Amino acid sequence: MTLAEQIQYQLNDLPPEKQIEVLDFIAFLRQRAQAALSESAHAERRTRLKKAFETLAEMGTFANIKDPVEWQRQIRKDRPLPGREE
């Protein structure tokens, strides 16, 4: 007997209100599994971002920027922002 058949057999012996509880529990388990996958994806993304920033630092990509705040202001002046036309 397969696992699905065993579960079905056990489920059929339960009253309807308990079958609803089982269904709710299955939904809970699926939601928890999805959250774990999501956390794993976030951790992987953080790792890739960290590596990308380390690579940029090793290359000296922003080494010529003396004042980051002023640099950012200059960059933002170069293009109009949507809905903020002067």
C-alpha positions as CSV (number, residue, x, y, z in Angstrom):
1,M,0.0,0.0,0.0
2,T,1.4,3.4,-1.0
3,L,1.8,6.3,1.5
4,A,-1.0,8.2,-0.3
5,E,-3.3,5.1,0.1
6,Q,-2.4,4.8,3.7
7,I,-3.2,8.4,4.3
8,Q,-6.5,8.1,2.4
9,Y,-7.4,5.0,4.4
10,Q,-6.8,6.7,7.7
11,L,-8.5,9.9,6.6
12,N,-11.7,8.0,5.6
13,D,-12.0,6.7,9.2
14,L,-12.2,10.2,10.6
15,P,-15.4,12.2,11.1
16,P,-15.8,15.1,8.7
17,E,-14.8,17.8,11.2
18,K,-11.5,15.9,11.8
19,Q,-11.0,15.6,8.1
20,I,-11.3,19.4,7.8
21,E,-8.6,19.7,10.5
22,V,-6.3,17.4,8.5
23,L,-6.9,19.6,5.4
24,D,-6.1,22.7,7.4
25,F,-2.9,21.0,8.7
26,I,-1.8,20.1,5.2
27,A,-2.3,23.8,4.2
28,F,-0.2,24.8,7.2
29,L,2.6,22.4,6.2
30,R,2.6,23.6,2.6
31,Q,2.7,27.3,3.7
32,R,5.6,26.5,6.1
33,A,7.5,24.7,3.3
34,Q,7.0,27.6,1.0
35,A,8.3,30.1,3.6
36,A,11.4,27.9,4.1
37,L,12.1,28.0,0.3
38,S,11.6,31.8,0.3
39,E,14.1,32.2,3.2
40,S,16.6,30.0,1.3
41,A,16.1,32.2,-1.8
42,H,16.7,35.3,0.2
43,A,19.9,33.9,1.7
44,E,21.2,32.9,-1.7
45,R,20.4,36.4,-3.0
46,R,22.3,38.0,-0.1
47,T,25.3,35.8,-0.8
48,R,25.3,36.8,-4.5
49,L,24.9,40.5,-3.7
50,K,27.8,40.3,-1.1
51,K,30.0,38.7,-3.7
52,A,29.1,41.3,-6.3
53,F,29.9,44.1,-4.0
54,E,33.2,42.5,-3.0
55,T,34.1,42.2,-6.7
56,L,33.3,45.9,-7.2
57,A,35.4,46.8,-4.3
58,E,38.3,44.7,-5.6
59,M,38.1,46.4,-9.0
60,G,38.1,49.8,-7.4
61,T,35.0,50.7,-9.3
62,F,34.1,53.6,-7.0
63,A,37.5,54.5,-5.8
64,N,37.5,57.9,-7.7
65,I,34.4,59.1,-5.8
66,K,35.6,61.4,-3.1
67,D,32.2,62.5,-1.7
68,P,29.5,59.9,-2.2
69,V,26.7,62.2,-1.2
70,E,27.7,64.9,-3.7
71,W,28.3,62.2,-6.4
72,Q,24.7,60.9,-5.8
73,R,23.3,64.5,-6.1
74,Q,25.1,65.0,-9.4
75,I,23.8,61.6,-10.7
76,R,20.3,62.6,-9.8
77,K,20.6,66.0,-11.5
78,D,21.4,64.3,-14.8
79,R,18.0,62.8,-15.3
80,P,14.5,64.1,-14.5
81,L,12.5,62.0,-12.2
82,P,9.0,61.0,-13.3
83,G,6.3,63.2,-11.9
84,R,9.0,65.7,-10.6
85,E,9.5,67.9,-13.7
86,E,10.8,71.4,-12.9
